Each structure stands twice: as C-alpha cells, then as structure tokens.
C-alpha cells in the first residue's frame, strides 16, 4: 500500500474501464457499468467487500465502446484516478447493469497489468493525493452514509482505516 496525504491506496487496484468521462481527484462522477469485465469487478470486488478499503478502485478512460467488449483488452491509458465507490445501484431492466457513484482520491500510473479476467487488476504507483484533512472528512462522510441507511446491515467498523 502507498500512503499519500493520509490515505493508504493499495498498490494493486482493480480497474474500471470507462468511456463516459474522466474522474479527477476531488470530483464525484456517476458511471454506468454494463460490460462483462466491469460487471465482474462490481460483483466480485465492490459487492463482496467488508471494509471501506475494498471500495477503492482505479478508473481509467477506455476508448472502446463497452457494448463491443471482447476478450482482448484494449490499449489502456497509463494514467488513471483511484476512487472510492460511495454508491452502487443495480438494475435488471432493460438488461443487467450497475450505476456507480465514485469520488476521486488521487492520480496513479499503471506499472503493470497483473490480470485481465475476470476484471483488470493492475500494479499502480500513486502520483498525487488529496490533503489529509479532505481525505479524513470524505471517509467520515462515507462511513456516516453507510451506517445511516435504513435496513442496511453494515459490516464496516469505525476502526477500519485507509
């Protein structure tokens, strides 16, 4: 893990490949997830995570339309943004898909790809991060949102840190 500005960003991040825009540190963006590779990332990483740290993913622009996602991995940009998934919403209509709300934490560069399936996992190097104060505020806000949802059982403990 890399510590930058009080946030510990894992050195290995699952990558969300998106053609919908660029996530920047400090911004919050909604992304649609429908490609098989990205669907696997959501179902295997975000929905099965038990700590706040498991919600940190890398977001990289993808020039290929996800509707035409094939087995071969497109050429990836080398720079992306680590972000925290603050909301995951799923739907089966008109076809299975997720919508993610992601807040950007810091920029990273891809050192190497570790695996391509079922989702892309990369070794990353942190380039810059938000200030510690903003990071602590963001984490406490996310924790508050998680524990105040009616009917939601929370497996996250206040001792979890980044």
Secondary structure in CASP SS format (residue, H / E / C, confidence):
PFRMAT SS
TARGET T0000
AUTHOR 0000-0000-0000
METHOD secondary structure of the structure
MODEL  1
X C 1.00
X E 1.00
X E 1.00
X E 1.00
X C 1.00
X C 1.00
X E 1.00
X E 1.00
X E 1.00
X C 1.00
X C 1.00
X E 1.00
X E 1.00
X E 1.00
X E 1.00
X E 1.00
X E 1.00
X E 1.00
X C 1.00
X C 1.00
X C 1.00
X C 1.00
X C 1.00
X C 1.00
X E 1.00
X C 1.00
X C 1.00
X E 1.00
X E 1.00
X E 1.00
X E 1.00
X E 1.00
X E 1.00
X C 1.00
X C 1.00
X H 1.00
X H 1.00
X H 1.00
X H 1.00
X H 1.00
X H 1.00
X H 1.00
X H 1.00
X H 1.00
X H 1.00
X H 1.00
X C 1.00
X C 1.00
X C 1.00
X C 1.00
X C 1.00
X H 1.00
X H 1.00
X H 1.00
X H 1.00
X E 1.00
X E 1.00
X E 1.00
X E 1.00
X E 1.00
X E 1.00
X C 1.00
X C 1.00
X C 1.00
X C 1.00
X H 1.00
X H 1.00
X H 1.00
X C 1.00
X C 1.00
X C 1.00
X C 1.00
X C 1.00
X C 1.00
X C 1.00
X C 1.00
X C 1.00
X C 1.00
X E 1.00
X E 1.00
X E 1.00
X E 1.00
X E 1.00
X E 1.00
X E 1.00
X E 1.00
X E 1.00
X E 1.00
X E 1.00
X E 1.00
X E 1.00
X C 1.00
X C 1.00
X C 1.00
X C 1.00
X C 1.00
X E 1.00
X E 1.00
X E 1.00
X E 1.00
X E 1.00
X E 1.00
X E 1.00
X E 1.00
X E 1.00
X E 1.00
X E 1.00
X E 1.00
X E 1.00
X E 1.00
X E 1.00
X E 1.00
X E 1.00
X E 1.00
X E 1.00
X C 1.00
X C 1.00
X C 1.00
X C 1.00
X E 1.00
X E 1.00
X E 1.00
X E 1.00
X E 1.00
X E 1.00
X E 1.00
X E 1.00
X E 1.00
X E 1.00
X C 1.00
X C 1.00
X H 1.00
X H 1.00
X H 1.00
X H 1.00
X H 1.00
X H 1.00
X H 1.00
X H 1.00
X H 1.00
X H 1.00
X H 1.00
X H 1.00
X H 1.00
X H 1.00
X H 1.00
X H 1.00
X C 1.00
X C 1.00
X C 1.00
X C 1.00
X C 1.00
X C 1.00
X C 1.00
X C 1.00
X C 1.00
X C 1.00
X C 1.00
X C 1.00
X C 1.00
X C 1.00
X C 1.00
END
